[in-house]
Amino acid sequence: MSHPHPELSHPPTLAEGGLRIVALGGLGEIGRNMTVFEYGGRLLIVDCGVLFPETEQPGIDLILPDFEYIRDRLDDIEAIVLTHGHEDHIGAVPYLLRERRDIPLVGSRLTLALLEAKLTEHRIKPVTDVVREGETRSFGPFDAEFLSVNHSIPDALAVALRTPAGLVLATGDFKMDQLPLDGRLTDLGGFARLGAEGIDLLMSDSTNAEVPGFVTSERNIGPVIDEVFRTAQERLIVACFASHIHRVQQVLDAAVANRRKVCFVGRSMVRNMGVARELGYLRVPEGIMVEQRELEDVPADRLVLVCTGSQGEPMSALSRMAGRDHQIRITDRDTVMLASSLIPGNETSVNRVINGLTRWGARIVHKGNALVHVSGHASAGELLYVLNMTKPGNFMPIHGEWRHLRAHAKLAALTGVPDDNIVIAEDGVVVDLVDGQARIVGAVPAGYVYVDGLSVGQVTETSLKDRRILGEEGFVSIVVGIDSSSGKVVAGPEIHARGAGIVNEDFDQVIERLEAALQDAAGDGVNDVHQLHQIIRRTAGKWVSDNYRRRPMIIPVLVEV
């Protein structure tokens, strides 16, 4: 198996007649999916998503792919092809369109409708091209064929790309539910037809590669949701992804059967369900919906709230309810249902929300104690089925953490794909398909780009390290007045601590050390501000570490007088 190496250099010029594939996100992580294809000097992008921050990234709203690799070649981009409407596949599009607004966006009707609603908030009017399964489009040297796939959002697509270098099938996120709620099956016949034609490279979803067997059908959830409705004492709060239209439909159906009213809570939920309803993907019975301002008029045992927050997102409606920071107050007669799977890395956040809700007495129903969600990603049995059906010449697992990618690669090897033709890459690794052989040829920068409020890319890893230190260890500020000519101390040191767990009076013990260190520096003729900062940091930092076993941020402030 070919795999990345930390010493990979910048890739050579693409061989004539070769196809270059560079994932700028989605490999070694769950989210931020974005892949750049290059042929004949032209580029085609498949997906452009975001990654959501973890606890060690305080203050960050979103994480984007690094566009540096394509920034000087924006005019070479033929289009952005979007496989489906989840945030981890479309969320970064507004930020790329800021750099070139007329890049055509290609996707299904629902995918583009969800994206256009998002782009309206960014004041961007996009160029769009709606496609359906079974259709083909040409984008410069790329001929794209679109195939239906079943996923946890309607209208998902796989894309087959044909160039003179060969045929590539990118599955996007998919599963093989044989009884989907919308009746839209994964096009296994199309996959088999492409396999018979000869797939040179299969790029397939790896998220559930470690899970044996086949994914449970969405239809099996309906009776469980109905049971939760029937046993709920009073108010029922359902948290799920704002794009999970199938799950919301099941909630609406159960609400009708149990004579309850439904209210959508949260901006993204209201926006997305409005789009889905308008396009006919969500069937909303007459008279079932109520606005948030009308909640007091509906008896608690006749009410269902549908909101975001199933992943413990700090600013989501459910998280704020758990923290008593929302107008909706949780009581001991409420039932809360988390109708989603747990994205790796979110365990702590979700447990915190569950504990917060439980504190107020709510009954919590989640995937761990009831079948209220099934995954939208194919399990190992389904992945083997696709590998055997398509018989690819080369295989590249995508969309998953390292353990998922390697598990998927092992499945490919079991089906007969030669080890030399299995490429395990990571973000930024460059893969060339030349003469029917896929190989790693180098790497390009593909780091995290952080969105913090209105700033994009201004927060660095160093900034995050400082934030973590401030959050975990606090800070100590030390103000010293020095003579501008001699460097001698004429005032202070004055010391203040915040969040460091140290009483300000305790710093009397270190003031003498600081005075002596600064006096020695003045005697040696040291008057450089940077050097004096370092002396203060070292002296105070060693004292704090020796006495408190802590490492707060030391902030020297020198005032020249």
C-alpha positions, -999 to 999 in steps of 0.1 A, spaced: 0 0 0 13 34 -9 10 59 20 23 94 28 57 102 42 65 132 64 94 142 41 73 145 9 85 174 -12 67 197 -36 53 176 -65 69 177 -99 51 190 -130 22 168 -139 31 143 -167 14 149 -200 -18 130 -202 -19 124 -164 -46 132 -139 -37 149 -106 -58 145 -74 -52 166 -43 -74 164 -13 -73 196 7 -95 182 34 -114 150 44 -85 127 48 -75 118 83 -105 138 97 -143 138 96 -152 169 77 -136 196 56 -141 175 25 -125 190 -6 -107 174 -35 -90 191 -65 -87 173 -98 -63 186 -125 -60 176 -161 -45 196 -190 -39 227 -169 -76 229 -158 -91 222 -124 -123 207 -111 -132 208 -74 -154 181 -58 -170 194 -25 -158 223 -4 -168 218 32 -160 228 68 -147 211 99 -163 220 132 -139 229 161 -130 208 190 -125 218 227 -88 225 221 -96 252 196 -113 277 218 -132 306 202 -131 291 167 -164 290 147 -153 270 117 -123 254 101 -118 257 63 -96 240 38 -64 259 29 -70 275 -5 -34 284 -10 -27 256 -34 -53 269 -59 -52 306 -50 -30 315 -80 -51 293 -103 -86 305 -96 -92 312 -133 -83 276 -141 -113 262 -120 -140 249 -143 -166 243 -116 -172 231 -80 -192 198 -80 -211 192 -48 -221 157 -39 -247 167 -12 -258 194 11 -241 187 44 -220 214 59 -188 193 58 -193 193 20 -207 227 12 -199 249 42 -166 264 28 -181 274 -6 -189 310 5 -153 315 15 -139 302 -18 -164 323 -38 -151 354 -20 -120 349 -40 -137 343 -73 -175 348 -74 -183 333 -108 -171 298 -102 -200 276 -114 -216 255 -86 -229 221 -98 -252 199 -77 -287 185 -71 -317 208 -66 -318 204 -29 -280 208 -24 -279 240 -44 -310 254 -27 -295 249 7 -263 264 -5 -280 294 -21 -298 301 12 -264 301 29 -249 323 3 -277 349 7 -263 355 42 -229 362 26 -245 385 0 -232 363 -29 -253 355 -59 -239 323 -73 -237 308 -108 -254 274 -105 -260 243 -126 -287 219 -113 -280 182 -122 -299 150 -116 -288 114 -114 -283 99 -149 -272 132 -164 -238 141 -177 -220 174 -180 -187 185 -195 -164 209 -176 -135 216 -198 -116 183 -201 -137 167 -174 -168 147 -184 -189 141 -153 -217 116 -149 -239 118 -119 -254 88 -101 -279 86 -72 -267 75 -38 -286 71 -6 -274 91 24 -288 109 55 -299 138 33 -320 137 1 -306 142 -34 -270 130 -27 -249 121 -57 -218 102 -67 -198 115 -96 -178 96 -123 -151 117 -139 -138 108 -173 -106 122 -188 -81 108 -212 -61 97 -181 -89 73 -171 -122 70 -153 -125 80 -116 -156 72 -95 -160 94 -64 -188 80 -43 -193 110 -20 -210 100 13 -233 70 8 -250 39 22 -271 11 7 -304 13 25 -327 -10 5 -359 6 19 -351 43 19 -378 66 31 -378 86 -1 -375 55 -23 -342 67 -38 -317 38 -39 -280 39 -44 -274 33 -81 -257 -1 -78 -265 -9 -115 -247 23 -125 -217 13 -103 -216 -21 -119 -218 -6 -154 -189 17 -147 -170 -13 -132 -176 -32 -165 -163 -1 -184 -132 -1 -163 -127 22 -132 -91 33 -130 -95 49 -96 -123 44 -70 -125 70 -42 -149 58 -17 -165 69 17 -146 53 46 -165 67 77 -179 33 87 -152 10 74 -146 -4 108 -183 -13 114 -192 -48 102 -223 -58 83 -249 -35 67 -265 -3 80 -299 -7 95 -327 8 74 -341 42 83 -376 26 83 -367 7 115 -365 40 134 -401 50 128 -417 27 155 -390 37 180 -397 74 175 -435 67 178 -429 49 211 -409 79 224 -438 101 215 -464 79 232 -444 77 264 -433 113 267 -450 129 298 -452 164 284 -430 184 261 -408 165 236 -376 181 223 -359 164 193 -323 174 184 -308 164 151 -288 179 122 -304 208 105 -300 190 72 -315 156 83 -348 160 64 -356 123 66 -354 124 104 -375 155 106 -401 140 84 -403 110 107 -408 134 136 -436 152 118 -453 120 110 -451 109 146 -464 143 157 -495 139 135 -501 104 148 -499 116 184 -518 149 179 -488 172 187 -478 205 173 -443 211 160 -420 241 163 -386 245 146 -360 262 169 -327 276 157 -319 297 126 -303 269 106 -332 245 113 -358 270 103 -339 279 72 -332 244 59 -366 230 67 -381 260 49 -361 252 18 -369 215 20 -406 222 24 -407 247 -5 -390 222 -28 -413 193 -18 -386 172 1 -404 178 34 -442 171 37 -457 193 64 -493 185 72 -516 215 74 -520 231 108 -492 212 125 -466 240 127 -464 267 153 -441 297 156 -418 301 186 -438 331 198 -469 309 201 -454 282 223 -471 294 255 -505 289 238 -498 251 232 -502 226 261 -469 210 270 -482 175 263 -491 186 228 -458 201 218 -427 190 199 -396 212 195 -371 203 168 -338 219 172 -300 217 165 -274 207 191 -271 169 188 -233 172 187 -231 195 217 -223 226 197 -217 254 223 -241 279 207 -268 255 196 -303 257 210 -300 224 229 -267 234 245 -281 267 256 -312 249 271 -289 226 290 -270 256 304 -301 276 313 -292 302 287 -323 299 265 -359 311 268 -370 275 267 -365 261 302 -360 223 307 -382 207 334 -384 173 349 -414 164 327 -396 170 294 -383 143 271 -352 151 250 -343 128 220 -309 131 204 -317 117 170 -283 116 154 -250 97 155 -220 109 175 -193 125 153 -158 113 166 -143 140 188 -177 154 201 -181 128 229 -172 153 257 -194 181 244 -224 157 239 -220 142 274 -218 177 289 -251 186 272 -267 153 283 -256 158 319 -268 194 318 -303 183 306 -304 155 331 -296 179 359 -329 196 353 -347 163 354 -353 156 317 -356 121 303 -329 116 277 -333 93 247 -302 88 225 -286 62 203 -270 45 233 -303 35 248 -327 34 218 -327 30 180 -334 67 173 -307 71 146 -289 50 120 -257 61 102 -258 77 68 -225 59 58 -220 25 44 -206 -2 67 -179 -27 59 -203 -52 42 -216 -25 19 -181 -12 11 -170 -48 2 -201 -50 -21 -191 -19 -39 -155 -29 -42 -164 -63 -57 -189 -47 -80 -167 -20 -94 -133 -39 -95 -112 -8 -96 -77 -7 -110 -66 16 -81 -83 25 -48 -81 55 -26 -101 56 6 -115 90 14 -137 108 41 -125 94 74 -100 94 101 -68 74 98 -83 43 114 -112 44 89 -89 49 59 -67 20 68 -97 -3 76 -111 5 41 -78 -1 25 -77 -36 41 -111 -43 27 -99 -33 -8 -69 -56 -4 -93 -85 5 -112 -80 -27 -81 -83 -48 -69 -48 -54 -31 -51 -55 -13 -35 -25 7 -12 -49 -25 1 -63 -40 11 -29 -32 47 -21 -37 59 15 -32 97 14 -37 126 38 -47 162 33 -23 179 9 -7 147 -5 -6 147 -43 -17 116 -62 -11 113 -99 -29 88 -121 -6 81 -151 -8 52 -175 -34 35 -153 -13 36 -121 -20 59 -91 10 70 -71 19 96 -45 43 121 -60 46 149 -34 27 172 -11 14 207 -9 3 229 21 -31 219 34 -33 232 70 -63 245 89 -77 279 82 -97 292 112 -128 313 111 -132 334 143 -160 358 141 -154 380 110 -117 371 107 -107 343 83 -72 329 86 -59 355 111 -60 331 140 -29 308 139 -18 277 159 3 300 180 -28 321 188 -47 289 198 -19 278 220 -20 312 238 -58 308 242 -54 273 256 -28 285 281 -50 314 291 -80 291 295 -61 264 314 -34 283 333 -44 319 334 -20 348 331 3 370 352 10 406 342 42 423 355 44 461 352 79 476 356 90 512 352 126 516 339 149 545 332 151 549 294 188 557 294 202 534 322 177 506 322 174 508 360 141 500 377 125 532 389 89 518 397 75 484 404 75 455 398 37 455 402 22 420 397 -14 410 390 -28 375 383 -60 363 367 -71 326 365 -36 314 377 -48 302 411 -23 325 428 -32 352 454 -16 385 444 -1 389 479 20 358 473 39 376 446 57 395 473 81 366 474 92 370 437 94 408 436 129 407 452 141 382 426 128 403 398 144 434 412 178 416 415 176 401 380 168 435 365 195 452 385 220 427 372 208 433 337 212 470 341 247 465 355 256 445 324 243 473 301 212 454 290 185 479 279 169 460 250 132 457 256 130 422 243 158 409 264 143 425 295 110 408 287 127 375 286 145 381 319 111 389 336 94 359 320 122 334 330 125 347 366 87 349 373 79 317 354 105 296 373 92 309 406 56 300 397 65 266 383 87 257 414 60 268 439 27 261 422 36 236 394 17 258 369 27 275 337 5 306 333 12 331 305 37 357 318 30 392 303 57 417 310 48 454 306 78 478 305 71 515 309 101 538 300 103 569 321 
